[in-house]
Amino acid sequence: MKHRTHGRRRLATLVLALLLTGTGANALAAGNPVSKAEAATIATQAHPGKVERQTLTTLPSGEPIYQVVIRDPQGGVATVVVDARTGEVLNGGAMPDPAGSGPTQ
């Protein structure tokens, strides 16, 4: 009887791990050496200001990136693109955010 219980626990653990891993951004993030917090730090070093929001997504080529929206001290808003694998800033530091503002995260 203990053998069956142990097997069920292993199965339940495996199912839970698969559910927590998920798909999309969660699965993408699990395989990236750059964390969300690290991407925010890298982005604010390239373009000082306050992080308003950030998104983990992929380029059309399939490369994972963080898009970090930053509001600078003068009130301007810019998006810094950080490679989620290497931590490299891909857009030279920032590009203006055409929306001008976004929801605070």
N, C-alpha and C positions, 0 to 999 in steps of 0.2 A: 504493500500500500504506500509506503514512503517513496518508492521509486516513481510511482505515478505522480505524486505530489511534486516531487523534485522536477520531473519532466514538465509539468504544467507551469511551474514557476519559471523555468528556463524559457519556455515558450512565451509566457506573459512578459518577461523581461525583454525578449527579442522584439515582440510586437510593440511594446512601449518605446523602445529605442527607435524603431522605424517610424513610429508616429511623431516622436519628438524631432527626428531628423527632418521629416517632411520633404516637400519639394520646393522648387522655386528658390527664393532668396535664402530660406533657412538651409537648404541643402547646399546652396552655393557658398554661403558663409562658412559652413562646416569645413570646407576644403581650402579656405583661404588663410594664408599666414598673417595677413593684415586684419586686425580687429576693427570694429566700428570706432572704438575709442581712439585707436592708433591713427585711423584715417582722419578723424577730426583734428587730432594734434598736427598731423602732417599738413592738412589743408590750412589751418590757422597760422602755421609757420610760413606758408607760401603767401597767404593773404590774411593779415591780422584782422580780427573781429570776432563776433559772436556767432557760433553755429546755430542757425535757425532750424535746419532740418538736413537729414542726409538719407540717401537711398542707395541700396546695393542693387545693381542691375548689371546687364551685360551689353557690350558693344555688339553691332551686327556680326562681327567676326567671332563672337562667343567669349571674348575676354571679359572677366568680371571687373567691374569698376564701382567705386563709390562716387556719387555725385553729392558734394557737400555745399550747401547753400549757406553763405556767410554774409552777415550784415556788418559793414565796417563802421568805425567810430563816427564817420561823417554821415552815416545813414544810407550809404549805397549798398546794394545787394549784388553779390557775385556768386557764381558757381565754380567750385574747384573740382576737377576730376582727378581722382586718385586711383591708380592701378591697385586692385585688391590683392594681387599676388606679390607685387614688388614694393608697393608703397610709393612708386614714382608719381609725381604730379604730371599729368598728361597734357594739360592745356596751358602750360607756362605760368600757372599761378592763379588765374581766374578769368572768367568771362562774364560780362554783365548778364544779370538775370532779367530777361525781357518783361517778366511779370512785375518786377520791382519789389515784391514782397511775397511772403508766403506764411503759412501757419507756423507758429513757433513750436518746436519739438521739446 
